[in-house]
Amino acid sequence: MKNLIPFLSIFILLGCNSKVKTPQENQEKAFSGKASEKREVLQIDPRKFENKELSLADFAADIKYIPLSNKLQIGSVQVLRLTANAVYIIYNSSGGGEGNGHPQLFRFDKNGKNPVEIGSVGRGPREYLSGNYFAVDEPGNRIYISGKINTVLVFDTLGNYVRQFKFQNPDQRFAQLEYLDKNKLFVPAQKRGAGGPYLWSIIDTLGNIVSSKNNSTPPFETRLGPRSGTFIFQDKISYWVDYNDTIFQIAPDFSYRASYIITPGEHKVTHQDLPFSPDLPEKLLEFYSPHVFWETNKYLISRYNFKGKFAYVFIDKNTHNTSVSSFEWERRKRGGIPNNFDGGMDFSPETCFTDNGKEYLAGYIQPYELKIYVASDEFKMTTPKFPDKKKELEQLANSLDENDNPVLMLVKLKE
């Protein structure tokens, strides 16, 4: 149902617990010769994760469920992203024909109402092949989609086409992008085998390169694509890619620093360790590989696999204590963090955002799964921390049709 196959394009990364100084020589140098802020960075080691069981009531101050409007019917969700003002969803349309089966971008308001399609999918003018990689400038009323080779399409938040531009260096292909600040886009590399001269670039909204970070990882032969990602904390973007042992944090003034370091050891796999074979996905599950990261005032949060298991980990940035919740990936409707808050379905967070100074994790639930679960003996036997919330959830489930659009699950974090 989700675009979350965790082992087909991965190698390495992460874990936690002690402070070390980064081993990399150039990682705290800034663009344009400016000195970046110096600090010690956390070394992350999954072998040292504590076996303290994580549950929803440990970190949740409240839960809010928001049914998405059925005015525009969406299909299988691939990407979920929330801002203080809006909900963005990539879904994969079904059926044959030109433009069908490609990821389409939708925008809802913060209450799940007033859905609009952002542009349209296809090969024609003003259309994009995939909306999977997009950046949002809500105050500037702009959405940027990397939906064609070397091309960024620009729309407003009502879905109207504005313009498009190309990367001025045609040899520097990219897919991912994030909005940094003041009409600047952060463009990380995602090259198989660490190919390419740069780890990331920053471009203006005409496609001109403003600055770049050199790639210090030597190229290597592999048949697997890299796993990588970005996350935003306060006004800074962090970027990681599995062939590099550093998570970098990039500021609006283009300076950067290492925010977390991945420890070396037997828990990591390198490209030489495992040649391609039919059972490679199963072998890779034994090694540590992150899927996503988010950062809040208190935690570094990650979903990952290690030693054949999938889990979420909450790492306290001050104490370095960790809490872990393992789950079965195949059981997506019940896979995630145990919900002892209102007795509902396990929580599978997909994104993190801030609204009015309050921090949230957000996921989604399919109505038919929620209705089946609420009708089950398992739900009826639960004794959550907030019984009144359990009653509200039951009422919500009974009000839904199984074919309705997904229901957002917003978890407000404790301060």
C-alpha positions, -999 to +999 in steps of 0.1 A: +000+000+000+028+024+007+059+031-012+080+018+017+100-013+004+129-010+028+155-032+013+158-030-024+181+000-026+201+001+006+235-003+021+243+014+054+237+039+082+229+048+118+226+041+155+234+061+189+248+067+222+282+084+228+297+117+218+327+118+194+343+143+171+337+137+134+366+119+116+359+136+083+383+164+076+362+188+056+326+183+069+325+215+090+338+238+064+313+262+050+304+273+015+321+305+002+349+301+028+327+310+057+334+293+090+306+270+101+296+265+137+319+241+155+305+214+178+309+178+189+285+155+171+267+124+182+280+090+172+251+067+164+254+029+169+224+006+166+242-021+186+238+002+217+201+009+213+185+001+246+157-025+247+133+000+264+099-007+247+085+024+230+047+031+232+026+060+220+017+073+254+055+078+261+057+108+238+021+117+228+004+147+244-027+143+222-041+125+191-062+141+164-079+122+135-087+141+103-107+124+076-095+136+042-123+150+019-137+126-006-142+154-031-113+141-050-107+103-046-071+093-040-056+059-044-025+042-028-005+068-008+032+069-015+043+101+002+027+121+030+039+156+040+023+182+062+030+219+068+014+242+092-011+252+065-016+222+043-015+184+037+004+171+006-001+136-006+015+117-035-007+088-047-003+063-074-032+064-098-044+030-112-054+019-147-037+020-180-031+047-206-009+077-208-002+094-175-020+067-154+000+047-129+023+077-122+026+095-089+002+125-086+005+153-061-025+165-042-029+194-017-055+196+011-059+224+036-048+217+072-083+204+080-083+179+052-107+199+031-106+217-003-084+192-022-067+203-054-046+185-079-012+201-084-008+201-121-013+169-140+006+137-148+017+130-183+043+136-210+029+168-225+038+204-219+033+216-183+029+179-171+052+158-150+060+121-150+062+118-112+054+141-083+074+120-058+101+147-054+087+181-046+095+212-024+070+237-009+073+274-003+039+280+014+045+317+022+056+323-014+027+304-028+050+281-048+054+243-053+084+229-071+082+194-087+112+176-100+090+157-124+110+155-156+147+148-164+167+179-154+135+200-152+117+216-123+080+225-128+066+254-107+029+256-096+010+277-072-007+262-042-040+261-061-024+237-086-020+262-114+011+260-136+034+290-133+066+281-152+095+256-154+132+258-155+162+235-161+193+228-141+219+250-158+245+223-155+229+195-176+255+169-165+244+172-129+211+152-128+190+151-097+157+140-083+152+151-047+148+187-037+139+208-007+131+245-004+159+261+016+152+298+019+148+330-002+141+313-035+169+287-031+165+250-035+186+223-019+194+196-044+210+164-030+228+139-051+215+103-054+240+086-076+244+048-077+279+039-066+287+074-053+290+087-088+291+124-095+313+152-082+290+167-057+272+155-025+246+183-030+241+216-047+221+247-039+203+264-069+182+294-074+147+292-089+161+298-123+183+267-121+216+285-115+240+268-092+247+289-062+270+266-043+280+229-041+295+204-017+322+181-032+316+144-029+345+128-010+334+092-014+353+074-042+331+058-068+324+021-065+308-007-086+273-018-075+240-028-089+220-013-061+208+022-060+214+044-029+190+051-001+190+087+011+167+113+025+163+148+039+146+161+070+139+197+083+145+209+118+138+245+126+152+265+096+178+239+086+178+209+062+196+177+071+207+152+044+220+117+045+230+091+019+239+055+027+274+056+011+285+085+035+289+081+072+278+116+081+244+133+084+249+169+074+229+199+085+227+228+060+217+264+071+200+291+050+234+309+047+247+277+029+270+268+059+269+232+070+281+209+097+279+173+108+249+167+130+252+129+134+279+103+126+274+067+118+298+044+136+319+019+117+316-018+125+301-051+116+266-037+117+273-018+085+276-032+050+298-020+023+295-026-014+323-051-014+307-073+013+277-087-006+277-093-043+243-092-061+223-124-057+186-134-056+188-135-018+205-102-014+174-084+001+173-110+029+210-106+036+207-068+037+181-070+064+207-083+088+227-051+085+217-017+098+198+005+073+177+036+080+145+043+061+137+078+073+148+103+099+130+132+117+144+156+143+124+174+170+134+196+200+139+165+221+144+135+198+161+121+167+136+097+154+142+069+128+126+039+112+152+013+103+160-024+099+187-044+117+193-080+125+163-090+104+138-068+122+121-035+115+118-008+142+113+028+152+138+044+176+135+076+196+169+089+206+169+116+233+193+142+221+203+153+256+206+121+275+212+098+245+188+073+260+169+053+234+135+036+232+127+011+204+095-004+190+099-034+167+072-044+142+064-068+114+067-050+081+042-073+063+014-064+087+012-028+077-023-022+091-010-032+125+027-025+121+042+004+141+043+019+175+019+003+200-011+026+206-018+026+244-030+062+242-066+056+228-063+019+220-063+025+183-042+010+156-005+009+159+010+043+149+032+043+117+045+079+114+053+091+079+063+128+085+070+154+111+060+190+112+056+221+134+025+242+138+024+273+161+055+261+180+039+226+186+056+195+172+037+167+155+043+133+140+017+123+114+006+091+096-025+079+080-050+050+083-072+034+056-109+036+067-116-001+059-087-011+082-099+011+110-134-002+108-122-038+109-100-031+138-125-012+159-150-041+154-125-067+166-122-083+201-087-070+203-099-034+203-127-041+226-103-056+252-079-027+251-075-005+282-058+027+269-045+055+290-074+077+278-107+057+277-127+087+264-104+090+234-112+053+227-149+061+226-142+090+202-122+068+179-150+042+178-175+068+169-152+081+141-148+046+127-185+040+127-191+072+108-167+062+079-174+043+048-148+017+039-141+034+005-135+068+020-102+086+016-075+080+042-078+094+077-048+114+090-035+106+124-018+136+140+002+129+172+011+160+192+044+155+210+050+162+246+070+193+254 
